[in-house]
Amino acid sequence: MTNHQPQKVALVTGAAKRVGAAIARRLHREGFAIAIHYRASKTDASALVESLNAIRAQSAAAFQADLLKTEMLGALVESVTARFGRIDVLVNNASTFYGGTLASVDETAWHELIGSNLKAPLFLSKACAPRLQASGGCIVNITDIHAERPMSNYVVYNVAKAGLRGLTHALACDLAPTIRVNAVAPGPIHWPDDDQIDATEKSRILEHVPLKREGGVDQIAEAVKYLVCDATYVTGQTINVDGGRSVAI
Ligand SMILES: NC(=O)c1ccc[n+]([C@@H]2O[C@H](COP(=O)([O-])OP(=O)(O)OC[C@H]3O[C@@H](n4cnc5c(N)ncnc54)[C@H](OP(=O)(O)O)[C@@H]3O)[C@@H](O)[C@H]2O)c1
């Protein structure tokens, strides 16, 4: 992007750390101003804003919101627009992730897992759509390879990501021809910070990955950059970034 063009703006949810932060840094390198959404990770979000603004002044800002509060999502989008003047890209990355069997599933799991992984992307897309229409922008949803082939004992999470995959298809049709909508489906990219996947389970998972290793967060960021910046004739598609896991037996 050259200096005389207005700075394009990407809103990345759950961007304070891990995959979201890598996406934010990658799009920033392409010249985007970044709206870094966070819920609880204020310190990480502030540090990321500071590091991006040190590279280009006024090119990043942080926005706090609990995405389960659907009534606040319009205000989040308005705050980003008030700060940067436009929105060109929405990356629905934020996610709550935990397991549960059919026997243990309850309303809380439904609320948190469907709320963060499916409902918030839907209502954020709705709130951003007029801005994306004006800018000819795009949406990238971060799904999961388990949207297609479910992971045992993660019933509601699997369903939420399958819904997000379906939302990607539906919005790609409904928002065309102006707004492209695609998805990136990670496999084992970066283990959760908590201990819900133990060492034995990690080894078992990697056994089924043809490339035999974790991908790393930058692999997702590269796929997002491709869909946002390069894939101008691509909509309604998902790129699996999974070391081959989705095609292995
Ligand atoms: N990591 C992997 O290997 C992997 C594999 C498959 C799919 N994915 C997908 O890739 C994306 C990024 O993965 P990740 O591991 O980096 O994610 P993560 O660390 O588990 O979560 C990303 C962020 O989501 C935010 N978040 C969660 N619930 C929220 C809510 N109710 N409201 C607002 N923000 C909320 C949190 O923000 P705060 O910290 O600010 O609270 C968190 O930092 C996710 O969509 C995930 O499902 C990742």
The ligand as an ORCA input file, in Angstrom:
! r2SCAN-3c Opt
* xyz 0 1
  N      -4.369    -23.153     18.208
  C      -4.654    -24.150     17.370
  O      -3.859    -25.081     17.152
  C      -5.993    -24.152     16.659
  C      -6.467    -25.325     16.089
  C      -7.697    -25.319     15.447
  C      -8.426    -24.144     15.361
  N      -7.938    -23.009     15.926
  C      -8.721    -21.780     15.823
  O      -7.866    -20.693     15.514
  C      -8.290    -19.505     16.220
  C      -7.136    -18.982     17.073
  O      -6.639    -20.033     17.885
  P      -5.908    -19.715     19.270
  O      -5.465    -21.026     19.792
  O      -4.959    -18.596     19.099
  O      -7.180    -19.197     20.120
  P      -7.267    -18.996     21.693
  O      -5.940    -18.570     22.213
  O      -7.907    -20.178     22.329
  O      -8.326    -17.801     21.779
  C      -8.103    -16.570     21.114
  C      -8.734    -15.448     21.891
  O     -10.153    -15.543     21.858
  C     -10.612    -14.621     22.828
  N     -11.940    -15.007     23.300
  C     -12.368    -16.213     23.732
  N     -13.653    -16.115     24.129
  C     -14.027    -14.819     23.943
  C     -15.223    -14.078     24.182
  N     -16.315    -14.631     24.718
  N     -15.227    -12.760     23.887
  C     -14.141    -12.168     23.364
  N     -12.979    -12.807     23.121
  C     -12.935    -14.112     23.420
  C      -9.583    -14.617     23.966
  O      -9.264    -13.265     24.221
  P      -8.674    -12.761     25.651
  O      -7.405    -13.538     25.867
  O      -8.430    -11.308     25.429
  O      -9.728    -13.041     26.675
  C      -8.422    -15.414     23.376
  O      -7.154    -14.814     23.596
  C      -9.511    -19.910     17.009
  O     -10.671    -19.599     16.287
  C      -9.371    -21.414     17.150
  O     -10.607    -22.091     17.307
  C      -6.748    -22.986     16.575
*
